[in-house]
Amino acid sequence: MKRRILLGILIAAAGLSLTSLAVGHETNAAKPKSGAPNVVMYTTSTCGYCAKARAWFKRRNVSWDERDIETSATANQEWRRLGGVGTPLILIDGKPIHGFDEARLDAAVAPYQ
């Protein structure tokens, strides 16, 4: 009896419910993301698809950090380390999208809108 009372106190103190202790119960259910995505886009000045990506971000009010791989040695090194073979290389919350792919961009920012 004392063990049950002590267990109940510990569970209450930890903020858990008995159902969260059940086998197979998902305690960290997926929740929609809030705020804004962290977007980094590696570009060149003459890249037409980079221009399309910029316009896409503007239409959807998504802020991004643009890094020109032609004018910045640091950006070029990052781009290469990330597997860059063309531009744009877009990172949304650290996940790469190679090239301008509107469907993938829509899916990546959907949880924020």
N, C-alpha and C positions, 0 to 999 in steps of 0.2 A: 504494500500500500504506500509506504514511504517513497519507494522508487517511482511509482506512478505520479505522485504529487511532485517529486523533484523533477521528473521528466517534463511534466506539464509546466512547471515554473521555467525550466530551461528553454522550452519551446516558445513560451510567451515572451521571455526576455530576448530571445533571438529574433522575434518578429515573424516566426514561421507559423504556418497552419498545419494541422494534421494531414490535410490533403496534399500539401507540398512534400510531405515525407513519404507518401505512397510510392510504391515501386512503379517506375515508368511514367510518373507524373512530370510534365515539363514545367520547370519553375522559371526558366528564362525564356518566356514566349517572345517571339519576334515582335518588336514594337516599331512603328513607323519612325523614321529618323526625323529629327527636328532641326531647325536652323537651315544652314546652307551647306552644299557639298564643298569640299576642298578641291578646287580645279586648277591644274597646271597644264599649260599647253606649250609644247615645244614647236617653234615655227621657223620659217624663213620669210624674208620680205617679199619674195616673188611667188610664194605658194598660193595658188588659187583655192585649194581646199582649206587652207588656213583662213582665208577670207570668208569662205562659207561657214566655217566653224565659228568665227567671230560673230558673224551675223546671226547664227543660230543662238549663241549665248546671249546676245543682246535682245533678241526677240523674246527670250524666256526669262529675262532679268537674272541671269546667272553670272556672277562675278568669276573672273579667272585671273590667274597669274600667268602672263605670257613671257616666254623665254626664247629669245632669238638665238638659234644655234650658230648663225653666221657671225654675229657680233660679240658673242660671249663665249669665251673658252670654257668657262665653268658650265654653262648651259649645254655646250656641245659635249662635254665629258659626261654630264648627267644623262643626256639623250642617248649616247652610245652605251653607257652602262645599263640603261633600261631597254636595250635592244632596238633602238631607233634605226630604221633603215629608210625612212621617209618622213615627211611631215604632212599634216600635223601628227604629233604623238601627244595624246591627251590622257592625263591621269585624273581620274575622279575618285577621290578618297584613296589614292594609291593604286587603283586598278587601271591598267593601261587600255587605251583604245587606239589602235594604229589606223591612221587615216580618218577621214570624215565619214562617219557612219551614223546617220541621223537616228536610225532605229535604236542602236546601242546607246547613243547619248540620251534619247528619250527615256529608255529603261533605267539608265544610271541616275538620272535626276528626278525621276517620278516620285520616289519616296519623300522628297523634300518639298513637293508642290501640292 
